[in-house]
């Protein structure tokens, strides 16, 4: 640890860098921490790539459902309202994962929690790959939901307090999610056209097992601070606190509630588009089996947006960026609703993906700035789990509307979701 001196930051500033390959790292008060050694730099990169692997699998999971939904509907012969229970059970698992994340995270640490999350996700994929009766098939999404919630919270919480290129890493971390969500529909569309469609989940199972092994090797079953120290990150001395009081501390933070509201609406809208756009194009625009690639266009756009718009975010300001991206997305959604062209709709959906891409990492990075450090991981766990609830609840509502009124009512419904989402960002505390 750096020794304290009389500097305003309370930590000694280093003016001489012995290692020419070292990178200076700023502490949370703006002063300089000691430079990263080559070994710490390498450890930091490996940890980041490992978490990208976890987010890739989460994106793969979310991108798989949309292209397979028409086939699941055909095989199980259930209505859209019944089919929507897949999203509800996934939501239930996410909420359970959020409730478990803080107490288990304090007890086991990020190293064990990532492996537990990967294991639960693998269990869900294993059941799905068997093509069991619909009730069992749907229930398996609850297990996956718990695993996803745990991994999502731990990965985001870790990167949110990393000070070495933290904002850039947050954007790239979620780009990894986008890559998974981009690739999955390309593969799922192929499986949706064959007899043994559920084997798509066997591929998912292999990915989940590999992911669990990677997390075990990289994070060594150690807690968050131990892993941060190995990467040369600033870790303040632990304060004496009552862990049982953490939930009450979280619930008193206005920033937690409004960030939760925004991300519930954002993720709900995102997953509604990704989950139902294929069905809209098949039943309303006359698209065939290849319409599954439109979901890839949406998630591919998200991936591009999370990387390509990094400089734009800085140029116009991250707070303002979300307003701009939402307004343009609303205009593009009007095109999807009012222009009955499969090609034009597919292009518009892809650009909506580009604009939606940066919103989630911007919001999570913002959480790391406005929420106390000791509560960041727990808060992000709660926020992301509630967002996952939105990811289930809003597609479920969408499915109910489709079942009662028809698929044609979904584009204006999605438009309304976007408008409410944009309005909710105005409520989020900015400092």
C-alpha positions, 0 to 999 in steps of 0.5 A: 500500500502507498504510505500517507503523506501531507498531500491533499489526497492522503497518498504519496504521489510518485513522480519517478517511474522506474518501470518504463512499461508501467502505467500510472493509476489514479486513486479515487480522489484524483491523486496518483497511485503507484504505477502498475508493473508489467505483471499487474498490467497482465493480471488486469488484462486477463481478469478483464478478458475473463469477465468479458467471457462471462458477459459473452455467455450472458449475451449468448443466452439473451440472443438465443431466445428470439430466433428459437421462439417461433420454433418453440411455439411450433413444437410445444403448441402453446400460445404467445401468452404461455410462451411468455412464461419463459421470460417470467421464470427467467425474471424470477431467477434473476430476482433470487440471484439479486437477493442472494448476491450481497450476502453470498458475495460478502461470504464467498467473494467474486472468485467463488461467486462467478463459478457458482453463477456459471454452474447454475447457468450450465445447469439451466442449459443442460435441462434445455438441451434435453427438449423436455416437456414445456413446464420443465423447459420453462422452469430451467430458465429460472436456474439460468436466471440466477446464474446470470444475475450473479455473474452480471452483478459480480462482473459489473461491480468489479469493473465499476470500481476499477480505476485503470481505464474503467470507463473504457473497460465498462464499454468493452465489457458490454460489447462482449455481451453484444458479441454473444448476443450477435453470434447466438441468433446466427447459430440459433437460426440454423438450429431452429430449422432442424429436427433437434433444435434443442441441441443449440442449448448443448452448445450453450452448455459447453460454453458455460462449462468453459466459462466456469473453468476460466473464472476459477483459474483467473480469479482463484476463488479469491474475493474482490479486494484480493483480485484488485490488489493482484491487478495493482488497483487502489484498495482502501482500508476496510471500514468496520461496518455491519453487513446486515445493514447493507440492504437498508443503506442501499434502500436509502440511496435515491440514486439506486432507485432511479438507476433501477427504474431506468435500467428496468425500462431500458433492459425490458425494451432491449430484450423485448426488441431482441426477443420479439422482433423476429416474430414481428418480421415473420408474422407482420412483414412476411419474413421467412426463417432467415428473419432470425438474422434480424435479431443478429442485426439488432445485437450486432448494432449494440456491439458496434455502438458500445465501441464506436460511440465511446468517443461520441459519448465523451464529446457530447457528455454521457448524460446528454448522450442517452437523451440523444440516442433515445430520441433518434431511436424513437424516430427509427421505431416509428419507421419500423411501425409505419413502413411495411418493408422487411428490408427497411425495418431490418436496417432501422432495427440494426441502427436502434441496436447501435444507439441502444448499445452505449446506454447500459454501460453508461448507466452502470459506470454512472452507478460506480460514481454516485454510489459509495464504494462499499455498496457498489457491487451489492447495489449493481447486483440489485440494479441489474437483477431488477433490470433483469426483472424488466427483461422478463416482465416487459416481454411477458406483457408484450407476449400477453398483448400479442396473444390477445390483440395480435403481433401487429400491436407490438411496434407501437407498444415498443415505441411507448416503452422507449418514450417512458425509458427516456423520461426516466433518465431525467430522474437519475441523480447526476452527481 
